[in-house]
Amino acid sequence: MFEILPLTPELLAELGTELGGCDFTDPSQTNFLGRTDPCDVQAAPGNGKTTLLAAKLALLSRNWTTRQQGVCVISHTNAARTEVEGLIASHPTAARLMAYPHFIGTVTAFINQYIALPYLRGLGWSVRQIDDDAFAAEALRRYPGWRVLDGLAKNTKLKLKRRLEDWIARLDLDPAFSDAGSSPASLAVRRRKGQHGAETPCGIALGQLKAAMVKAGVYRYADMTALAWRALKDNPELAGRLRARFPLVLLDEAQDTHGEQLRLLEHVFKRAGTAFQRLGDSNQTLYEDDGAVPAYWTPGPECIPLNTSRRFGEEIAGFASQLTARQAQTIIGANARPASRIMFLFDEATIGGVLPAFADEAREFWGGMCGARDIWAVASRHNLPGKKGAWQPKSLVDYHPAYRSEGGSRAKANLLCRQLQRAAVHHAATRSPAEVGEMLAVGVASLARAHGWMAANYRLITAHNVWATLAHRDVALPHKVRRLLRDHVLAGDAVWEEARWLVFLEALLPLFSPHPEGGAEEIAVFCGFAPEQKADLTDPERRSTKHMQFGDITLRLGSIHSVKGKTVDGILVVESEVWKGSRADEQCIDLTTVLPRAFGVTAQPFAGVGLTAATNVFVGVTRPRELLGLALRKSEAKMLIGPAQEQGWKVVDLVTPTAKSAGTVMTR
């Protein structure tokens, strides 16, 4: 095992100084820092969990000398990985934990690197791309080649096309597949609800389609988990070797790892001899498991509570505590700055005034400093909703019709052009250079894989290692590729105009030549142009769709998922739809469902789609430091106005046509 140095006041003070002036003397913090056994940490939003994790790495690095064992830090997203690495990169001793024999990366990267890809190479299977959207686009392009599938899709009497294409787009490998040859003719797939059985003509065709996708080297993320399970079954000693390699495993943002990935990590590391320490906030479980038997991280009864939030004060903390629906927690707000909480009431005629009204309140709250504040408006749903039934606000688009998600169309997501379009849109929306750079790297890595290139030690080329791989071939190559991306994609129109796209390819493709034997057609398809309309600031229908300008105030727009993990100055959560299926009990309007309990009107527990709504709202309302807004229909707020006023909320009524004041209810 490993040892932790005694946590003396002097050592804790040193750690605090090294991590930017932090205080790690809270009993819950010192409890976690000193633990060498398995444990769970239930961390309230804004408590400094990631900094605490970095402090533990800094502490371990002081006396970790062995080169045969390492610390394993697993996160769910690249953003979380980058945050951890950023905190320790300049530390005098902890920085070495970023290299062998240690691991810091996503759960997908861990499964791929240590289990799935070595097993896949042993099977003789190739890898071109691992991406759900790219798989869906490629599989949907290929399936008409199977007469059975094409016939089912075209048979209007069966009305099966939509479900069939959903099965095809999410065609996961079954770990129990029987054809383990290098060129399988058919592969077992995971059967989804309603999907035709493996022995039916449809099931046989789906198995053949899956094999064709494997031979093309295109996989879903779930396929890697399935391969990892198969590897562990065929090589029972593998799990023990991983435990011997990593005596300490830290699972960051544990609430985001679920389903088969969580089961696999627990199968490997939830055993004697490994300290499997999981940190997260179960109340922020935004990513849901669609498996037959869902599996989520649940903090154990002896979990270490981190209840104090340094992000916001008691006003927001008290309200958020009412929404801790998955794991009851009383959050303590340690931020002494005063906060403002505002409820906006609207109807169909006045919904367009919600965002301007929030901007007005921000200006009133911060005065001349409002232009420097990070202010957001977010919704559970932010894609274009269908027009069905009586009017109700279903999406962020209802509040700002020009809004469009940065994700873009999933059609042709397997093409290089579509991948670079996403980077161009994020760049135009002034997203962080790190995010844009990661998207560009994803596209370049895909192009390199299409040419049959591999990283060092025959590893898969990814966004994380692509530039080092290119430099290994030619030290000047990364600079040449980046220059082309800057000039043609970010500063040019190559991804929006076909003629300019062809000019870009004429300069780019020779840098990756020659193409592998027999690969010319595949590369040509991958490099095809994907028509898409570019944002245009002069055209109201095509202007930048991710923010609104109100004088010196910039109001950024996005989904609740897009602000997870962020700290902002102010946020408005607008009422929208949560949709999990076509049945009535699989849909709800989030604020209408959640706020009666949040304001103490009812004590009804949340379940099903209501639990999803409560989780979304909890994440939204725990982002801001000082300004929190909620916007909902006036018709649904009648029983909430009184309790809101009693709890110190300002209520702004946009429905009443005359402007007057009535207590804390402001009408416009």
Secondary structure as UniProt FT lines:
FT   HELIX           9..18
FT   TURN            19..20
FT   HELIX           27..34
FT   STRAND          39..43
FT   TURN            45..46
FT   HELIX           49..61
FT   TURN            62..63
FT   STRAND          71..75
FT   HELIX           78..88
FT   TURN            89..90
FT   TURN            92..93
FT   HELIX           94..98
FT   TURN            100..101
FT   STRAND          103..106
FT   HELIX           107..111
FT   HELIX           112..116
FT   HELIX           117..123
FT   STRAND          129..130
FT   HELIX           132..142
FT   HELIX           143..145
FT   HELIX           147..154
FT   TURN            156..159
FT   HELIX           161..169
FT   TURN            175..176
FT   TURN            193..194
FT   TURN            198..199
FT   HELIX           201..216
FT   STRAND          218..219
FT   HELIX           221..234
FT   HELIX           237..245
FT   STRAND          248..251
FT   TURN            252..253
FT   HELIX           254..256
FT   HELIX           259..269
FT   TURN            272..273
FT   STRAND          275..280
FT   HELIX           282..284
FT   TURN            301..302
FT   STRAND          304..306
FT   STRAND          308..309
FT   HELIX           314..321
FT   TURN            322..323
FT   STRAND          332..333
FT   STRAND          340..346
FT   TURN            348..350
FT   HELIX           351..353
FT   HELIX           354..366
FT   HELIX           367..372
FT   STRAND          375..379
FT   HELIX           396..398
FT   TURN            401..402
FT   TURN            406..407
FT   TURN            411..414
FT   HELIX           416..428
FT   TURN            429..430
FT   HELIX           433..450
FT   TURN            451..452
FT   HELIX           456..458
FT   TURN            463..465
FT   HELIX           466..473
FT   TURN            475..476
FT   HELIX           477..484
FT   HELIX           485..490
FT   TURN            494..496
FT   HELIX           498..508
FT   HELIX           509..512
FT   TURN            517..518
FT   HELIX           520..526
FT   TURN            537..538
FT   TURN            540..542
FT   STRAND          547..550
FT   TURN            551..552
FT   STRAND          553..559
FT   HELIX           560..563
FT   TURN            564..565
FT   STRAND          568..574
FT   STRAND          577..579
FT   HELIX           584..586
FT   STRAND          587..589
FT   HELIX           590..598
FT   TURN            599..600
FT   HELIX           609..621
FT   STRAND          624..633
FT   HELIX           634..636
FT   HELIX           638..646
FT   TURN            647..648
FT   STRAND          650..653
FT   STRAND          660..662
FT   TURN            663..664
FT   STRAND          665..667
//
